[in-house]
Amino acid sequence: MSSTSSTPSWSVHRLPRAERRIFLVTGGNAGIGYFTAEQLCTTGATVVLGSRDPAKAEAAAASIRSRVAGAQVRVVRLDLADLSTLTTTVDSLRVDRLDAVVHNAGVALDVPPRRETADGHELMFGTNHLGHFALTAGLMPLLSAAPAARVVTVGSFAAKSERLDLDDLQSRRTYRPKQSYGRSKLAQMYFGLELDRRLRALGSSVQSLVVHPGGALDSLTPSRAPVHVRTAGARLRGAPAALLVQGKHAGAWPAVRAVLDPAARGGELWGPRLFGLRGAPRQEAVWGHLADAAVAARLWDISCGLTGVSPAVLPHDLAR
């Protein structure tokens, strides 16, 4: 579909300036999260990399500084698989407002056995969805303090073919790693859209958008040593796939646009232009099953019960 919020002047290679703005990228030490952070740093914004491995995050920050002159980038420890640590993470940001958070971090398991978080939740659902759900609650006062903050949730094209089993969100009855991963990303995407509905109902200035990177492969991703090193062999083997998919640097484009484009709006879904798999970012129609507000509301209530928090219902918002 053509986007009513697209602007002909938008270019992934000429991003708008964003000095004095502060962005948090979860999982900013590798993959799409790294390139999201690197690209946001070119705008003059301060970018915080949230990572459960501070050493890897510091290496990523050093890589960004080596490529972006004057980059304002720093690191905070973030473990989405341990909900008890998230208050400390929010406090360690040491900021009085947050202009955007990109919910990018995630766990993807390929083989059994089923694993759990520190809180006893299935690892992918607990990290990818519940961790970000709870983190958003902690960040909401900082987001509400910014003039027009955004929550950008990075889903997955794999979620398009999945459906949630609300009676088995933890994959206790049936555990297939790839299916559980796709469903965890689908849960994230439901959350991002439901969050925006609830923020609108509160009259909040915070907006929530959902994006997906399409098909993003390491073999098509440019090297960023020591974060990612692409060998000549990997480059040659991945070349045929470039007809359909792209590298993780391009997979970051929808998230970057959702953060920066003033024409983007809460409740929208953004992804790659060509078949949803590669190309410049565009707004696309919200997938049919993802538009089911009843499922989203039930997932929200279940998530509140599992985490003990509710991201949108805050006295600060109610007073706006």
C-alpha positions in Angstrom: 0.0 0.0 0.0 1.1 3.6 -0.4 1.7 5.4 2.8 -0.1 8.6 3.6 2.7 9.4 6.1 5.6 8.8 3.7 7.6 11.9 2.6 9.4 11.9 -0.8 12.4 13.6 0.8 13.1 10.8 3.3 16.4 9.1 2.7 18.1 6.4 4.8 21.4 8.1 3.8 20.4 11.6 4.8 18.8 11.4 8.3 17.4 14.5 10.0 19.4 16.0 12.8 18.4 15.1 16.4 20.8 17.0 18.7 19.8 17.1 22.4 17.6 14.0 21.9 18.2 10.8 23.9 17.5 7.4 22.5 17.8 3.9 24.2 18.4 0.9 21.9 17.9 -2.5 23.7 20.3 -5.1 22.4 22.4 -2.3 20.8 25.6 -4.3 20.9 25.0 -6.5 17.9 23.0 -7.1 14.7 20.1 -4.8 13.8 20.4 -3.1 17.2 24.0 -2.1 16.6 23.2 -0.6 13.2 20.1 1.2 14.6 22.4 2.8 17.2 25.1 3.6 14.7 22.6 5.3 12.3 20.9 7.2 15.1 24.3 8.5 16.3 24.9 10.1 12.9 22.0 12.5 13.8 23.8 14.1 16.8 21.6 12.4 19.3 22.8 10.7 22.5 22.3 7.0 22.1 22.4 4.5 25.0 23.1 0.9 24.2 21.3 -1.5 26.6 22.9 -4.9 26.8 23.3 -7.8 29.2 27.0 -8.0 28.2 28.6 -4.7 29.1 32.0 -5.8 27.5 30.3 -6.4 24.1 28.4 -3.2 24.4 31.5 -1.2 25.1 33.1 -2.8 22.0 30.1 -1.8 20.0 30.2 1.8 21.4 33.9 2.0 20.4 33.1 0.8 16.9 30.4 3.5 16.6 32.8 6.2 17.8 35.4 5.0 15.2 32.9 5.5 12.4 30.8 8.5 13.5 32.8 11.6 14.4 31.7 13.0 17.7 29.3 10.2 18.4 27.5 10.5 21.7 27.1 6.9 22.8 27.2 5.1 26.1 26.3 1.8 27.7 23.9 0.5 30.4 23.5 -3.0 31.6 20.1 -4.5 30.6 19.0 -8.0 31.3 15.4 -8.5 30.0 15.4 -12.1 31.3 15.5 -10.9 34.9 12.7 -8.5 35.7 14.1 -7.7 39.1 17.0 -5.8 37.5 15.0 -3.4 35.4 14.5 -0.7 38.0 18.3 -0.5 38.4 18.7 -0.3 34.6 16.3 2.6 34.4 18.0 4.4 37.3 21.4 3.9 35.6 20.3 5.9 32.5 20.8 9.0 34.6 18.5 11.2 32.4 15.5 13.3 33.1 13.7 12.3 29.9 13.9 9.8 27.1 12.9 10.7 23.5 12.7 7.2 22.2 13.3 3.6 23.1 13.9 1.0 20.4 12.8 -2.5 21.7 15.2 -4.5 19.7 16.9 -7.0 22.0 15.8 -10.6 21.7 16.7 -14.2 22.1 16.3 -16.7 19.3 16.8 -20.4 20.0 17.0 -22.9 17.2 16.9 -26.3 19.1 15.4 -27.7 22.3 15.4 -27.9 25.2 13.0 -25.4 26.4 14.7 -22.8 28.7 13.4 -20.3 31.3 14.2 -16.8 32.5 15.2 -16.0 36.1 11.4 -15.4 36.7 10.4 -18.8 35.4 9.1 -17.7 32.0 9.9 -19.4 28.7 13.1 -17.7 27.7 12.0 -16.2 24.3 8.6 -15.1 25.4 9.9 -13.9 28.8 12.8 -11.9 27.2 11.5 -10.7 24.0 8.0 -9.8 25.1 7.6 -9.7 28.9 11.1 -8.1 29.5 10.2 -5.2 27.1 6.7 -5.0 28.5 8.1 -4.4 32.0 10.9 -2.2 30.9 8.4 0.1 29.2 6.6 0.5 32.5 9.8 1.6 34.1 10.7 4.0 31.3 7.2 5.6 31.0 7.9 8.5 33.4 11.0 9.4 31.3 9.2 9.0 28.0 6.3 11.1 29.3 8.8 13.9 30.3 9.9 14.3 26.7 7.8 16.5 24.4 6.9 13.8 21.8 8.6 10.5 22.8 8.3 7.2 20.8 8.3 3.6 21.7 9.5 1.6 18.7 9.0 -2.2 18.9 11.0 -4.3 16.5 9.0 -7.4 15.5 9.8 -10.0 12.9 8.6 -11.0 9.5 8.4 -14.5 11.0 5.5 -13.4 13.1 3.3 -12.8 10.0 2.7 -16.6 9.7 2.2 -17.2 13.5 -0.8 -17.0 15.7 -0.8 -16.7 19.5 -2.1 -19.5 21.7 -3.2 -17.4 24.7 -3.7 -20.5 26.7 -0.1 -21.6 26.2 2.0 -18.4 25.8 4.8 -20.1 27.7 5.0 -23.1 25.3 4.5 -25.6 28.1 2.3 -28.0 26.1 4.1 -27.7 22.8 7.6 -26.4 22.4 9.1 -25.8 19.0 11.9 -23.2 19.2 11.3 -21.5 15.9 7.5 -21.4 16.5 8.0 -20.1 20.0 10.4 -17.4 18.7 7.9 -16.2 16.0 5.1 -16.1 18.6 7.3 -14.1 21.1 7.9 -11.5 18.4 4.2 -11.5 17.5 3.4 -10.9 21.2 5.8 -7.9 21.1 4.0 -6.5 18.0 0.6 -6.9 19.6 2.0 -5.1 22.6 3.3 -2.2 20.6 -0.1 -1.6 19.0 -2.1 -2.0 22.1 0.3 0.3 24.0 -0.5 3.0 21.5 -4.2 2.5 21.8 -3.9 2.9 25.6 -1.7 5.9 25.3 -4.2 7.6 23.0 -7.0 6.9 25.5 -4.9 8.6 28.2 -4.2 11.6 26.1 -0.4 10.9 26.4 2.1 12.6 24.1 4.0 9.3 23.8 3.5 7.3 20.7 4.1 3.6 20.1 5.0 2.2 16.6 5.8 -1.3 15.4 8.5 -2.2 12.8 10.0 -5.3 11.3 13.3 -5.7 9.5 12.2 -8.0 6.7 14.8 -10.5 5.8 18.2 -9.5 7.3 21.2 -11.8 6.9 24.7 -11.7 8.4 26.2 -12.7 5.1 24.8 -9.5 3.5 25.8 -7.3 6.5 28.9 -5.1 6.2 31.7 -5.7 8.7 32.0 -3.8 11.9 34.9 -5.4 13.7 34.9 -6.6 16.4 31.1 -6.6 16.5 30.6 -8.3 13.1 33.2 -9.6 10.7 32.0 -10.8 7.2 34.4 -13.0 5.4 34.9 -13.0 1.6 33.4 -16.5 1.5 30.3 -15.5 3.4 29.9 -12.5 1.1 30.0 -14.7 -2.0 27.7 -17.3 -0.6 25.2 -14.7 0.5 25.2 -12.8 -2.8 22.3 -14.7 -4.5 20.1 -14.0 -1.5 20.5 -10.2 -2.1 17.7 -10.5 -4.7 15.2 -11.1 -2.0 16.6 -10.0 1.4 19.2 -7.6 2.8 21.8 -7.1 5.5 21.2 -6.1 9.0 22.3 -2.5 8.3 19.3 -2.2 6.0 17.1 -4.2 8.5 17.6 -1.3 10.9 16.1 1.3 8.5 12.4 0.8 9.5 13.3 1.3 13.2 15.4 4.4 12.5 12.6 5.9 10.5 10.0 5.2 13.1 12.2 7.0 15.6 13.1 10.0 13.5 10.4 10.7 10.8 8.1 13.4 12.1 5.4 12.1 9.7 5.3 8.6 11.3 2.4 8.1 13.7 1.6 5.9 16.7 -0.2 2.7 15.8 1.6 2.3 12.5 3.6 -0.7 11.1 6.7 -0.1 9.2 8.9 -2.5 7.2 11.0 -2.8 4.0 9.4 -1.6 0.8 9.9 -4.7 -1.5 7.6 -7.5 -0.5 8.2 -6.7 3.1 11.6 -8.3 2.8 14.1 -5.7 1.5 14.5 -2.1 0.5 13.8 1.4 1.9 11.4 1.6 4.9 7.7 2.3 4.3 4.5 2.2 6.3 2.5 -1.0 5.5 -0.9 -2.2 6.4 -1.2 -3.7 9.8 -1.4 -7.5 9.3 -4.9 -8.9 9.6 -4.3 -11.0 12.7 -2.2 -8.3 14.3 -5.1 -5.9 14.0 -7.2 -8.0 16.4 -7.6 -5.7 19.4 -9.4 -8.3 21.5 -6.4 -10.6 21.3 -4.1 -7.7 22.1 -6.2 -6.7 25.2 -6.1 -10.2 26.5 -2.4 -10.5 26.0 -2.0 -7.2 27.8 -3.9 -8.4 30.8 -2.0 -11.7 31.0 1.3 -9.8 30.7 0.3 -7.5 33.6 -0.4 -10.5 35.7 3.0 -12.2 34.8 5.1 -9.0 35.3 3.1 -7.2 38.0 3.2 -3.9 36.0 1.1 -2.0 33.5 3.1 0.2 31.1 0.5 2.8 30.2 -1.5 3.4 33.3 0.5 6.0 35.3 -0.6 8.9 37.4 1.7 11.2 35.3 -0.1 10.3 32.1 -3.5 10.6 33.7 -2.7 14.2 34.7 -1.6 15.3 31.3 
